[in-house]
Amino acid sequence: MQQRLFEDLIESDVVAHKTAQSKTLPVSLTLHGIALIFIIIVPLLQPAELPEPAAAVKAFFVDPISAPPPPPPPPPPAPKRPDAPKPIPRPVMAETKFTARADQARGGTRPRS
């Protein structure tokens, strides 16, 4: 027994079915075309000038703000002082003599760690 699972889902009639929906597409396209002509093309063909915009619309068309004035020029440079080199004092070191510890001077022993 062989089962055909999806046989009922396929419509294989040779004759095309005419429905009311097949007439709505051409009618809808025609009506949309006419509406497009009236909304876009007819106002373009009229020679009359457009009216002045209302005050509310003019609020969006404001004159641009002018640029701020330039900053003031920088102050003149300070007068230069005479460049006299300052002497650098050198540290005076006292003479020291090296002296060894008493236990090392005699050859003593070093502490072991």
C-alpha positions as a printed NumPy array, in Angstrom:
array([[  0.   ,   0.   ,   0.   ],
       [  1.619,   3.167,  -1.211],
       [  0.723,   6.448,   0.49 ],
       [  0.809,   9.808,  -1.214],
       [  1.329,  12.351,   1.532],
       [  1.033,  15.673,  -0.262],
       [ -1.261,  14.738,  -3.137],
       [ -4.175,  16.749,  -1.731],
       [ -2.077,  19.915,  -1.48 ],
       [ -1.282,  20.209,  -5.19 ],
       [ -3.914,  21.698,  -7.447],
       [ -3.307,  20.265, -10.889],
       [ -6.336,  21.405, -12.869],
       [ -5.69 ,  22.488, -16.425],
       [ -8.401,  25.164, -16.365],
       [ -7.416,  28.49 , -14.767],
       [ -9.705,  29.58 , -11.971],
       [-11.075,  33.108, -12.271],
       [-11.751,  34.744,  -8.941],
       [-12.764,  38.216,  -7.839],
       [ -9.228,  38.743,  -6.585],
       [ -7.781,  38.507, -10.097],
       [ -9.765,  41.659, -11.049],
       [ -8.65 ,  43.759,  -8.082],
       [ -4.994,  44.044,  -9.101],
       [ -5.567,  45.904, -12.389],
       [ -8.228,  48.119, -10.79 ],
       [ -5.913,  48.959,  -7.869],
       [ -2.996,  49.786, -10.17 ],
       [ -5.201,  52.067, -12.274],
       [ -6.57 ,  53.945,  -9.251],
       [ -3.1  ,  54.39 ,  -7.762],
       [ -1.808,  55.731, -11.085],
       [ -4.608,  58.288, -11.288],
       [ -3.997,  59.373,  -7.703],
       [ -0.274,  59.751,  -8.432],
       [ -1.036,  61.977, -11.41 ],
       [ -3.315,  64.24 ,  -9.365],
       [ -0.963,  64.484,  -6.396],
       [  2.346,  65.048,  -8.183],
       [  1.948,  66.041, -11.808],
       [ -1.098,  68.366, -11.77 ],
       [  0.373,  70.845,  -9.221],
       [  3.546,  71.046, -11.312],
       [  1.58 ,  72.072, -14.394],
       [ -0.24 ,  74.971, -12.719],
       [  1.409,  78.337, -13.45 ],
       [  0.312,  80.062, -10.204],
       [  2.949,  80.936,  -7.614],
       [  2.967,  79.272,  -4.258],
       [  1.568,  81.22 ,  -1.303],
       [  3.859,  82.704,   1.33 ],
       [  4.666,  80.291,   4.14 ],
       [  3.014,  80.83 ,   7.48 ],
       [  4.877,  82.361,  10.408],
       [  5.339,  78.956,  12.006],
       [  7.198,  77.707,   8.965],
       [  9.348,  80.851,   8.833],
       [ 10.698,  79.981,  12.266],
       [ 12.791,  77.263,  10.66 ],
       [ 14.349,  79.639,   8.123],
       [ 16.427,  81.85 ,  10.405],
       [ 19.297,  84.058,   9.287],
       [ 22.605,  82.39 ,  10.094],
       [ 24.456,  83.63 ,  13.127],
       [ 27.472,  85.733,  12.233],
       [ 30.884,  84.549,  13.303],
       [ 32.164,  85.887,  16.629],
       [ 34.786,  88.636,  16.466],
       [ 38.394,  87.476,  16.341],
       [ 40.252,  87.232,  19.639],
       [ 42.391,  90.195,  20.681],
       [ 46.052,  90.106,  19.669],
       [ 48.462,  88.605,  22.172],
       [ 50.174,  90.999,  24.587],
       [ 53.624,  92.228,  23.594],
       [ 56.516,  90.187,  24.931],
       [ 58.028,  91.229,  28.241],
       [ 61.236,  93.292,  28.049],
       [ 64.314,  91.133,  28.181],
       [ 66.625,  91.38 ,  31.134],
       [ 70.327,  91.499,  30.462],
       [ 71.596,  87.967,  30.404],
       [ 74.383,  87.989,  32.946],
       [ 75.542,  84.482,  33.683],
       [ 75.258,  83.76 ,  37.33 ],
       [ 78.297,  82.136,  38.823],
       [ 77.558,  78.701,  40.138],
       [ 79.078,  78.27 ,  43.582],
       [ 81.13 ,  75.123,  43.743],
       [ 80.996,  73.191,  46.939],
       [ 84.159,  73.378,  48.971],
       [ 85.22 ,  69.957,  50.103],
       [ 87.353,  69.52 ,  53.101],
       [ 90.353,  67.376,  52.566],
       [ 89.899,  64.025,  54.148],
       [ 92.452,  61.362,  54.559],
       [ 91.66 ,  57.728,  54.238],
       [ 92.114,  55.909,  57.475],
       [ 91.633,  52.253,  57.93 ],
       [ 90.033,  50.7  ,  60.95 ],
       [ 92.363,  49.712,  63.671],
       [ 91.849,  45.94 ,  63.385],
       [ 92.407,  45.974,  59.624],
       [ 95.465,  48.148,  59.821],
       [ 97.228,  45.574,  61.994],
       [ 96.277,  42.706,  59.745],
       [ 93.558,  41.531,  62.04 ],
       [ 90.946,  39.001,  61.153],
       [ 87.709,  39.761,  59.531],
       [ 84.518,  38.681,  61.158],
       [ 83.128,  35.561,  59.52 ],
       [ 79.54 ,  35.29 ,  58.59 ]])
